[in-house]
Amino acid sequence: MFEDLMPVSLAAYTVDALAVGPLVPASVRSLGDFLKWCKANPAQANFGSPGAGSILHFIGALLAKGAGVELRHVQYRGSQPAVADMLGGQIAAVSVPIGDMMRHMDGGRARVLATTGRTRSRFAPDVPTFAEQGFKSLVVEQWMAFFMPARTPEALIVQTSEALRDALASRSVSDAFAVFGMEPASSTPAELAKLLRTDYERWGAVVKETGFKFD
């Protein structure tokens, strides 16, 4: 992975959300409420994510481990099937990007209990973060980025990174990303390389900590 691609620039980032649906009583309004409900209702205590081994899966797994509760993971092929089952009462909760919950937040059938950012998301300003609710290790910002093939001339990488920085700073790009709950973000190639290495090490440790094995 580190040898095949050359980092160019960040493109965007998003935060993730834990939301519950109609299977969970309306009185559950916070992470603390949800975890108490999980302990009292272990047969129904579950959450869906877009796939086993995804960061969204590990967010739920780390929450359960940190709170000392059983929270069964239900694997889906993408966020939308998981959200649909949550809204239909087939599963209790989902761990998905905030953008996948935005159109469901005002209808009353879904309640976003926490987001993973360093600060509250502008797309859900009334929702406290995991860190605010006592889970300080669950600060997660997923990102997308631009890469080029290995052995691309350095001058071309720098030129492309600078062009992307200007494009990503435009209002039209910001507005387009906002529809999906995403924030545009640029970086230098060196900054992206450092972020890639840091996240690789962080999530590699989480895989070991949770004991996850891909079947």
C-alpha positions in Angstrom: 0.0 0.0 0.0 2.7 2.5 1.0 4.9 1.6 -2.0 2.2 1.5 -4.7 0.7 4.9 -4.4 2.0 8.4 -3.9 -0.1 10.8 -1.5 -1.2 14.0 -3.2 -3.9 15.7 -1.1 -6.8 15.2 1.2 -10.2 15.6 -0.5 -12.8 15.6 2.3 -13.6 14.2 5.7 -16.8 13.2 7.5 -17.7 12.2 11.0 -19.8 9.1 11.9 -22.9 8.8 13.9 -24.6 6.2 16.2 -28.4 6.4 15.8 -31.3 4.4 17.1 -34.7 3.6 15.7 -38.2 2.6 16.8 -37.0 -0.7 18.4 -35.5 1.5 21.1 -37.9 3.3 23.4 -38.3 7.0 22.8 -37.1 7.8 26.3 -33.5 6.8 25.1 -31.9 10.1 24.3 -28.2 9.7 25.0 -25.4 7.1 24.9 -25.9 6.5 28.6 -29.6 5.8 28.1 -28.8 3.5 25.2 -26.2 1.5 27.1 -28.5 1.0 30.1 -31.2 -0.2 27.7 -28.7 -2.6 26.1 -27.9 -4.1 29.5 -31.6 -4.5 30.3 -32.4 -5.9 26.9 -29.5 -8.1 25.7 -31.5 -10.0 23.2 -32.3 -6.8 21.3 -28.9 -5.0 21.8 -27.4 -4.8 18.4 -26.2 -2.4 15.8 -25.7 -2.5 12.0 -22.8 -1.2 10.0 -21.8 -1.1 6.3 -19.5 -4.1 6.8 -17.5 -6.3 9.1 -14.0 -4.9 9.6 -15.0 -1.4 8.7 -14.2 1.6 10.9 -18.0 1.9 11.5 -18.0 -1.7 12.8 -15.1 -0.9 15.1 -16.8 2.2 16.5 -19.7 0.1 17.8 -17.3 -2.6 19.0 -15.1 -0.1 20.9 -18.3 1.5 22.4 -19.4 -1.9 23.7 -16.0 -2.8 25.0 -15.6 0.5 26.8 -19.0 0.4 28.4 -18.8 -3.3 29.3 -22.0 -4.3 27.4 -22.9 -6.9 24.8 -23.7 -5.2 21.6 -24.1 -7.6 18.7 -22.8 -6.5 15.3 -25.1 -7.0 12.2 -23.2 -6.8 8.9 -24.7 -5.1 5.9 -23.6 -4.3 2.4 -23.6 -0.5 2.7 -25.2 2.0 5.0 -28.6 2.3 3.4 -29.8 -1.3 4.0 -28.7 -0.9 7.6 -30.5 2.4 8.1 -33.6 0.9 6.4 -33.7 -2.0 8.8 -33.2 0.3 11.8 -36.1 2.5 10.6 -38.2 -0.6 10.2 -37.5 -1.9 13.7 -35.4 -4.9 12.6 -32.3 -3.7 14.4 -31.8 -1.3 17.3 -29.1 1.0 16.1 -26.7 1.8 13.3 -23.1 3.1 13.1 -23.0 5.1 9.8 -21.6 8.3 8.3 -23.5 11.4 9.4 -24.5 12.1 5.8 -26.6 8.9 5.8 -28.7 10.1 8.7 -29.3 13.7 7.7 -32.6 13.2 5.9 -34.0 11.0 8.7 -33.2 13.1 11.7 -36.3 15.4 11.6 -38.9 12.7 11.2 -38.8 11.3 14.7 -38.2 7.7 13.7 -34.4 8.0 14.1 -32.5 9.6 16.9 -28.8 10.3 16.5 -27.2 9.8 19.9 -23.6 10.7 19.2 -21.1 11.8 16.6 -17.4 11.0 16.3 -15.9 14.4 15.6 -13.5 16.4 17.8 -16.3 18.9 18.0 -20.0 18.7 17.2 -20.9 18.4 13.6 -22.5 21.3 11.9 -24.9 18.9 10.3 -26.1 17.8 13.7 -25.2 20.7 16.1 -27.6 19.5 18.9 -26.0 16.0 19.1 -23.1 15.6 21.5 -20.0 13.8 20.5 -18.9 10.5 21.9 -16.1 12.4 23.7 -18.6 14.7 25.4 -20.4 11.6 26.7 -17.4 10.0 28.3 -15.9 8.1 25.3 -12.8 10.2 24.6 -11.1 7.5 22.5 -14.0 7.5 20.0 -12.9 10.6 18.1 -13.0 9.5 14.4 -12.9 11.5 11.3 -13.0 9.4 8.1 -11.3 10.9 5.1 -11.0 10.6 1.4 -7.9 11.6 -0.5 -6.2 11.8 -3.9 -3.3 9.5 -4.7 -1.2 9.0 -7.8 0.8 6.0 -9.0 4.2 5.2 -7.6 7.1 6.8 -9.4 5.0 9.8 -10.5 7.4 12.8 -10.8 7.5 14.8 -7.6 7.0 18.1 -9.5 3.7 16.8 -10.9 2.5 15.7 -7.5 3.2 19.1 -6.0 1.5 20.9 -8.9 -1.6 18.6 -8.6 -1.8 19.1 -4.8 -1.7 22.9 -5.2 -4.4 22.8 -7.9 -6.6 20.6 -5.7 -6.1 23.0 -2.7 -7.5 25.9 -4.8 -10.4 23.8 -6.1 -11.4 22.4 -2.7 -11.5 25.9 -1.2 -14.3 27.0 -3.5 -17.8 27.6 -2.2 -19.4 25.4 -4.9 -17.3 22.4 -3.8 -18.2 23.0 -0.2 -21.9 23.2 -1.0 -21.8 20.0 -3.0 -20.0 18.1 -0.3 -22.4 19.4 2.4 -25.3 17.5 0.7 -23.5 14.3 1.8 -22.5 15.5 5.3 -18.9 16.0 4.2 -16.4 18.8 4.6 -13.8 19.5 1.9 -10.2 19.4 3.1 -6.8 19.7 1.4 -3.3 18.9 2.5 0.2 18.7 1.3 1.5 15.3 0.1 3.6 15.1 3.3 0.7 15.8 5.6 -1.4 13.1 3.8 1.4 10.6 4.1 1.7 11.2 7.8 -2.1 10.9 8.3 -2.1 7.6 6.3 0.6 6.1 8.5 -1.0 7.3 11.7 -4.4 5.9 10.8 -2.8 2.6 9.7 -1.2 2.2 13.0 -4.2 3.3 15.0 -6.7 0.9 13.3 -4.2 -1.9 13.2 -4.1 -1.7 17.0 -7.9 -1.7 17.2 -8.1 -4.8 15.1 -5.8 -6.6 17.5 -7.6 -5.1 20.6 -11.0 -6.3 19.4 -9.7 -9.7 18.2 -11.4 -9.2 14.8 -10.7 -11.8 12.2 -12.0 -11.6 8.6 -14.0 -14.7 7.7 
